């Protein structure tokens, strides 16, 4: 069956709406002509992430590694020929070509995804940043051409925002990551506070650790905020809305008493709609 470009973009939008609700609602703040391009980038990242992290998969690690390699190879072959027959990659290739997005961003992303097969812990925050260069910071860099910044300095702040977004998700998803055998909290921080995530209990040590990590994440958000005025008004509204929603995850973790084990903390849908509504007002 031949997949049309419209169908491919629709598939990416479907993935975004189903798996990345915070990201999805933020795209509503963009002009309609740009939204589908953001959905395409999300579709690429989600497809790769599912290969690596799907807890319901019965595939072996070797099989998942091979699948990720195949996905990356197909993308770069399709990118070189300027089109794709893949239900997701067709839209991705079109978006990359339309905005002249550097293919190296996708190589860095896939490198970090592959790290998840072999690296279960990170000794220092600097080590974690190396991983997030490809898993988070580069997402911000991919987005910048679509947002059409007023200054090239926006790239660095976009990197910071991507990192802050992922850190927010890391602190929320500690329990799920443990199920995958991974701990994204730096080992040096765990030792410093005497906290053990494998206990899956909210202890005084755990509260101190999470308060520390949340404070560090908020400092990164504050630095990233400097890039928002470097964007055109419509793009700035979108990123400001996304920033408010993602940073809201930290607030919800605090409201839960730092309990990220009993259930997955969430920013309620009504809050996402309220933020989108406020940001759309002139």
C-alpha positions as CSV (number, residue, x, y, z in Angstrom):
1,X,0.0,0.0,0.0
2,X,1.4,3.4,-1.0
3,X,1.4,5.9,1.8
4,X,0.7,9.5,0.9
5,X,2.5,12.4,2.5
6,X,-0.8,13.5,4.2
7,X,-1.2,10.0,5.6
8,X,2.3,10.0,6.9
9,X,1.9,13.3,8.7
10,X,-1.4,12.1,10.1
11,X,0.4,9.0,11.5
12,X,3.0,11.2,13.2
13,X,0.3,13.4,14.7
14,X,-1.5,10.3,16.0
15,X,1.7,9.1,17.7
16,X,2.2,12.6,19.2
17,X,-1.4,12.8,20.5
18,X,-1.3,9.3,22.0
19,X,2.2,9.2,23.6
20,X,3.3,12.8,24.0
21,X,0.3,14.7,25.3
22,X,2.3,17.6,26.8
23,X,4.2,18.0,23.6
24,X,1.1,17.6,21.6
25,X,-0.9,20.3,23.3
26,X,2.0,22.7,23.0
27,X,1.9,22.4,19.2
28,X,-1.5,23.9,19.2
29,X,0.2,27.2,19.9
30,X,2.0,27.1,16.6
31,X,0.6,28.3,13.3
32,X,-1.2,25.4,11.6
33,X,1.3,25.3,8.7
34,X,4.1,24.4,11.2
35,X,2.3,21.9,13.5
36,X,2.6,18.9,11.2
37,X,6.4,19.4,10.9
38,X,6.7,19.2,14.7
39,X,4.6,16.1,14.7
40,X,7.0,14.6,12.2
41,X,10.0,15.1,14.4
42,X,8.1,13.6,17.3
43,X,7.1,10.6,15.1
44,X,10.8,9.9,14.3
45,X,11.8,10.1,18.0
46,X,8.9,8.1,19.2
47,X,9.4,5.3,16.6
48,X,13.1,4.9,17.7
49,X,12.2,5.2,21.4
50,X,9.6,2.4,21.0
51,X,12.2,0.1,19.5
52,X,14.4,0.6,22.5
53,X,12.0,0.9,25.4
54,X,8.7,-0.9,24.7
55,X,8.2,-2.8,27.9
56,X,5.7,-5.1,26.2
57,X,8.1,-6.2,23.5
58,X,9.3,-9.8,23.5
59,X,12.3,-9.0,21.3
60,X,15.8,-9.7,22.6
61,X,18.3,-6.9,23.1
62,X,20.2,-8.0,20.0
63,X,16.9,-7.9,17.9
64,X,16.1,-4.5,19.2
65,X,19.6,-3.2,18.4
66,X,19.3,-4.6,14.9
67,X,15.9,-2.9,14.5
68,X,17.2,0.4,15.6
69,X,20.1,0.2,13.2
70,X,17.8,-0.8,10.4
71,X,15.5,2.2,11.2
72,X,18.4,4.6,11.1
73,X,19.8,3.1,7.9
74,X,16.4,3.3,6.2
75,X,16.1,7.0,7.3
76,X,19.4,8.1,5.9
77,X,18.9,6.1,2.6
78,X,15.5,7.7,2.2
79,X,16.9,11.1,3.1
80,X,19.5,10.8,0.4
81,X,16.9,10.0,-2.2
82,X,14.6,12.7,-1.0
83,X,11.5,10.6,-0.2
84,X,10.4,7.5,1.7
85,X,7.7,4.8,1.5
86,X,7.7,4.3,5.3
87,X,4.5,5.4,7.1
88,X,6.5,7.6,9.5
89,X,9.7,8.4,7.6
90,X,7.9,9.9,4.6
91,X,6.8,12.9,6.7
92,X,10.1,13.1,8.5
93,X,12.1,13.2,5.3
94,X,9.8,15.9,3.9
95,X,10.2,18.0,7.0
96,X,14.0,17.7,7.1
97,X,14.2,18.7,3.5
98,X,11.7,21.6,3.9
99,X,13.7,23.2,6.7
100,X,17.2,22.0,5.8
101,X,17.6,20.4,9.2
102,X,21.1,19.0,9.7
103,X,21.1,15.2,9.3
104,X,23.8,15.0,12.0
105,X,21.2,15.8,14.6
106,X,19.5,12.5,13.8
107,X,22.9,10.6,14.0
108,X,23.4,12.1,17.5
109,X,19.9,11.1,18.5
110,X,20.3,7.5,17.3
111,X,23.7,7.3,19.1
112,X,22.0,8.1,22.5
113,X,19.2,5.7,21.8
114,X,21.7,3.0,21.2
115,X,23.4,3.8,24.5
116,X,20.3,2.6,26.3
117,X,21.2,-0.9,25.2
118,X,24.5,-0.9,27.1
119,X,24.5,1.9,29.7
120,X,22.2,1.4,32.7
121,X,23.6,4.1,35.0
122,X,25.5,7.4,34.8
123,X,28.2,8.2,37.3
124,X,28.1,12.0,37.2
125,X,25.7,14.6,35.9
126,X,28.3,15.4,33.2
127,X,28.0,11.8,32.0
128,X,24.2,12.2,31.9
129,X,24.6,15.4,29.9
130,X,26.7,13.5,27.3
131,X,23.7,11.1,26.9
132,X,21.2,13.9,26.8
133,X,23.2,15.7,24.1
134,X,21.6,13.2,21.7
135,X,18.4,12.3,23.5
136,X,17.3,15.8,24.5
137,X,19.5,18.7,23.6
138,X,19.5,17.7,19.9
139,X,15.7,17.7,19.9
140,X,15.8,21.4,20.6
141,X,18.3,21.9,17.8
142,X,16.0,20.0,15.4
143,X,13.1,22.3,16.4
144,X,14.9,25.6,15.9
145,X,14.7,25.7,12.0
146,X,11.0,25.1,12.2
147,X,10.6,27.9,14.8
148,X,12.6,30.3,12.6
149,X,14.5,32.2,15.4
150,X,15.5,35.8,15.2
151,X,19.0,35.1,16.5
152,X,21.4,32.1,16.1
153,X,21.9,32.3,19.9
154,X,18.5,30.6,20.2
155,X,20.2,27.2,19.4
156,X,22.0,27.0,22.7
157,X,18.9,27.9,24.7
158,X,16.9,25.4,22.7
159,X,19.4,22.8,23.8
160,X,19.0,23.8,27.4
161,X,15.2,23.6,27.1
162,X,15.4,20.1,25.6
163,X,17.6,19.0,28.6
164,X,15.2,20.5,31.1
165,X,12.3,18.8,29.5
166,X,14.0,15.4,29.6
167,X,15.2,15.9,33.2
168,X,11.6,16.6,34.2
169,X,10.6,13.3,32.5
170,X,13.4,11.4,34.1
171,X,12.4,12.4,37.6
172,X,8.7,11.6,36.9
173,X,9.6,8.2,35.3
174,X,12.0,6.8,37.8
175,X,9.8,3.8,38.5
176,X,9.3,2.9,34.8
177,X,13.0,3.2,34.2
178,X,13.8,0.9,37.1
179,X,11.5,-1.7,35.3
180,X,13.8,-1.3,32.3
181,X,16.9,-1.8,34.6
182,X,18.0,1.9,34.2
183,X,18.7,4.7,36.6
184,X,19.2,8.2,35.2
185,X,19.8,9.7,38.5
186,X,23.6,10.3,38.7
187,X,25.3,7.8,41.0
188,X,27.3,10.5,42.7
189,X,24.0,12.2,43.7
190,X,22.6,8.9,45.1
191,X,25.7,8.5,47.2
192,X,25.7,12.1,48.3
193,X,22.2,11.9,49.7
194,X,22.3,8.2,50.7
195,X,19.2,7.5,48.5
196,X,18.4,4.2,46.9
197,X,15.7,4.3,44.1
198,X,15.6,0.5,44.1
199,X,13.8,0.6,47.4
200,X,10.9,2.3,45.6
201,X,10.1,4.1,48.8
202,X,9.9,7.8,49.7
203,X,12.5,8.2,52.5
204,X,13.9,11.4,53.9
205,X,17.0,10.8,51.8
206,X,14.9,10.4,48.7
207,X,13.1,13.6,49.3
208,X,16.4,15.5,49.7
209,X,17.7,14.0,46.5
210,X,14.6,14.8,44.5
211,X,14.5,18.4,45.9
212,X,18.1,18.8,44.8
213,X,17.5,17.5,41.2
214,X,14.3,19.6,40.8
215,X,16.2,22.7,41.9
216,X,18.9,22.0,39.4
217,X,16.4,21.4,36.6
218,X,14.7,24.7,37.4
219,X,18.0,26.5,37.0
220,X,18.3,25.0,33.5
221,X,14.8,26.1,32.7
222,X,15.7,29.7,33.8
223,X,18.6,29.8,31.5
224,X,16.6,28.3,28.7
225,X,14.0,31.0,29.1
226,X,16.5,33.6,27.7
227,X,16.0,32.0,24.3
228,X,12.2,32.5,24.1
229,X,12.4,36.3,23.2
230,X,14.7,35.2,20.4
231,X,11.8,33.6,18.6
232,X,9.0,35.1,16.5
233,X,5.8,35.7,18.5
234,X,3.9,32.6,17.4
235,X,6.9,30.3,18.0
236,X,7.6,32.0,21.3
237,X,4.1,31.3,22.5
238,X,4.4,27.7,21.6
239,X,7.7,27.2,23.5
240,X,6.6,29.3,26.5
241,X,3.5,27.1,26.7
242,X,5.6,23.9,26.4
243,X,7.9,25.2,29.1
244,X,5.1,25.9,31.4
245,X,3.6,22.5,30.9
246,X,6.8,20.5,31.2
247,X,8.0,22.4,34.3
248,X,4.5,21.7,35.7
249,X,5.7,18.1,36.0
250,X,8.1,19.2,38.7
251,X,5.3,20.9,40.6
252,X,3.2,17.7,40.5
253,X,6.2,15.7,41.8
254,X,6.4,18.1,44.7
255,X,2.7,17.9,45.4
256,X,3.0,14.1,45.5
257,X,5.6,14.4,48.2
258,X,8.3,13.2,45.8
259,X,6.5,9.9,45.4
260,X,7.2,8.8,41.9
261,X,6.8,5.1,42.8
262,X,3.1,4.6,43.7
263,X,1.7,6.1,40.5
264,X,2.9,8.2,37.6
265,X,2.4,11.9,38.3
266,X,0.7,13.9,35.6
267,X,-0.1,17.4,34.7
268,X,-3.9,17.2,34.4
269,X,-5.4,17.6,30.9
270,X,-7.5,20.6,32.1
271,X,-4.3,22.4,33.1
272,X,-2.8,21.7,29.6
273,X,-6.0,23.1,28.0
274,X,-5.9,26.1,30.3
275,X,-2.3,26.9,29.5
276,X,-3.0,26.6,25.8
277,X,-6.0,28.9,26.1
278,X,-4.1,31.5,28.0
279,X,-1.2,31.5,25.6
280,X,-3.5,32.0,22.6
281,X,-5.0,35.1,24.0
282,X,-3.7,38.3,22.3
